[in-house]
Amino acid sequence: MDDDTKKFLTELEQKHGGPVRWRTYATWYGNADGTLREYGVFLYVIGNRFYFEDFERVPSILGYALKPKKNAPPYVKYEGSFSADEIVRTQVVTKSLALDCIRGRGKSANIKEAGLIDKVFRQLVLLVETEEEGTFFLELMDRKGFLEEVEKIRRTGDAL
């Protein structure tokens, strides 16, 4: 782990009052409230809470930064959290159904789990529905690890 990463994780630990126990990246993020982050969010666990935040993405070609478009809106940081105890449902769904929900063309309660054909031929995301914070859609790099972490927290009642 490089120095910048260590510094970043230390800052997160100080901000939230505990060690970062698990982390991954969601390459795509959406929320049923209409929020969409095409370039994803960093997702991590401190205590029994999952925290997420995005980062400003500077467009580039072959490592060379491009100037942003003149009419591009300014970057506004997005972050939030939810408790593992608040999760009432998780299921794998198609990205297209998630987008419909994010854009207000459907309700998360009506989204069905992806079938076998969907799992083979379509992009999939994880639907995470919570009691308090709403419904999130995450295209996780480590979906299995996320689900294991949720179960571990529920089993122990808190962080290990």
Secondary structure by P-SEA (a helix, b strand, c coil): ccaaaaaaaaaaaaaacccccbbbbccbbbccccccccbbbbbbbcccbbbbbccbbbbbcccbbbbcccccccbbbbbcccccccccbbbbbbaaaaaaaaaccccccccccccccccccbbbbbbbbbccccbbbbbcccaaaaaaaaaaaaaacccc
